[in-house]
Amino acid sequence: MKSFDFDLDAEERSALLKELVARLEAYYQNTSTFSTSPELNIQEIRSFISNPNLANGLSKIEALEKVTAGLEKYAVHTPHPKYFGLYNPRANYAGILADFITATYNPQMAAWSHAPFAAEVEQYVIHEFGKRFGFRDDSIDGVFCTGGAEANLSAILCALNNRYEIFADEGVLGLKKRPVIFCSEEAHHSIHKAARVAGLGSASVVDVPVNEALTMNQEALKRLINERKLSNEDPAILVATGGTTGQGVIDDLKTLSDIAKEHEMWFHVDAAFGGGSILSDRHQHLLAGIEKADSITFDAHKWMSLPMGTSMLITSSKEILSKTFRIATAYMPKDAGELTINDPFAHSIQWSRRFNGLKVYLALLFYGWEGYQNAIDHHMKMGQKLNSLLKESGWSILNPTPLPVTCFTDSALKKDIDFVPTVLRNILAKKASWISQYPVNGINCFRACITNYNTQEEDLRALVDELNLERQRYKTECI
Ligand SMILES: *Cc1c(COP(=O)(O)O)cnc(C)c1O
């Protein structure tokens, strides 16, 4: 008898699995009956986790009970149809199964020869998306990343290695001039983080102001590029956003790509959220110009409704990932011989890597491109419906975007700095729905984003009713 039994026996495994599936099913099927937000009692949560101690563990059923109860009790329920929050989707079932499958086979995604199916699935998916984004078939390369933040960092590193031959060996110390990254002030802060991680520092990032339409102000961009050139710096990278996180606004990709070209800058499009529009024939025109990008960030764990950890960096510069990430080693297996393959580890910040691409592939096998087109169209329709319900109730929408994210307030109360936070607090306290706040042109707004393919018109009506009620209460009690 072994002193440990990590496998468990077949009977126990199937009993546990049955129990677990029943629990997960109860959650998955009844997500809408949960409160959207938890009580935040940190002491209670910590003692729930640390008690009992782990010397011998719990019974296995109790252990499963503990972790599922913890996740059900102490979380904002992002898979809830009335979670209108940051782009955290409900995970579709293909994605959930894919994560389970991946954990079981646990393919090693560093060397191609260890997991050729997994490596080729990812390359296939990357190519299909590259083509959809409009890249030339023979120029496409890319890599799965853990999230948009890693994809953006990979893009910045590619851009630097593309521009400076010595970068791989000497790093920033080998550069004569400071490389400068331009993005809009509404770009995701992972660009700043990438600049820090890459050793450039935040001072290398220029936040270009936005114009009335909340897109990057091109006149300001041109002026700032010239200013930096005059101060002997090197404008190297232009980052456009294909759907800003706060306001859902898409920069003018066509014009920005021209400006990048004129100044010989790397053109990166961060389409972590909005990139999903490419899946619908009706909406892909919103991303016009994205085909000019040198690299694109796209998070399948946002609008493709897949579990976390599923992002892609796609590039139209075939050799750049290898140039940036290839390291020669003696110990990595080379038994792929003369095959023209990409070893994943030579393409990525990560080394051993989880098979996250399976989630996208299995979801496409389940639902097809057509299923995704229908889901994207549904999200868009719900976004428009929310806008019209809000307008009917006298709310003003301040972010002009076709994407399903709405920033709104009551224009009579827009100067009252207590209005939005007070109403928001009351709505969150009721735990029936979840929204956030975000400023637009200095005006604090509510922000509601359709993140769930199950969200229906009745959910939108319930949210608007709540907002109307709390607005009324605010007017009677606080003014
Ligand atoms: C969400 C988001 C990111 C960050 O992506 P993670 O997957 O959370 O790392 C980056 N850029 C944009 C535009 C985003 O919306």
The ligand as an SDF file (V2000), in Angstrom:
LIG
                    3D

 15 15  0  0  0  0  0  0  0  0999 V2000
   -9.0780   43.4580  -20.6680 C   0  0  0  0  0  0  0  0  0  0  0  0
   -8.1400   44.2560  -21.4610 C   0  0  0  0  0  0  0  0  0  0  0  0
   -6.7610   44.0790  -21.3460 C   0  0  0  0  0  0  0  0  0  0  0  0
   -6.1520   43.1750  -20.3100 C   0  0  0  0  0  0  0  0  0  0  0  0
   -6.4240   41.8680  -20.6050 O   0  0  0  0  0  0  0  0  0  0  0  0
   -6.2720   40.6860  -19.5120 P   0  0  0  0  0  0  0  0  0  0  0  0
   -6.8020   39.5380  -20.2770 O   0  0  0  0  0  0  0  0  0  0  0  0
   -7.1120   41.0990  -18.3420 O   0  0  0  0  0  0  0  0  0  0  0  0
   -4.8460   40.5710  -19.1790 O   0  0  0  0  0  0  0  0  0  0  0  0
   -5.9390   44.7840  -22.1950 C   0  0  0  0  0  0  0  0  0  0  0  0
   -6.4470   45.6380  -23.0950 N   0  0  0  0  0  0  0  0  0  0  0  0
   -7.7730   45.8680  -23.2220 C   0  0  0  0  0  0  0  0  0  0  0  0
   -8.2600   46.8310  -24.2410 C   0  0  0  0  0  0  0  0  0  0  0  0
   -8.6560   45.1730  -22.4050 C   0  0  0  0  0  0  0  0  0  0  0  0
   -9.9740   45.4130  -22.5200 O   0  0  0  0  0  0  0  0  0  0  0  0
  1  2  1  0
  2  3  1  0
  2 14  2  0
  3  4  1  0
  3 10  2  0
  4  5  1  0
  5  6  1  0
  6  7  2  0
  6  8  1  0
  6  9  1  0
 10 11  1  0
 11 12  2  0
 12 13  1  0
 12 14  1  0
 14 15  1  0
M  END
$$$$
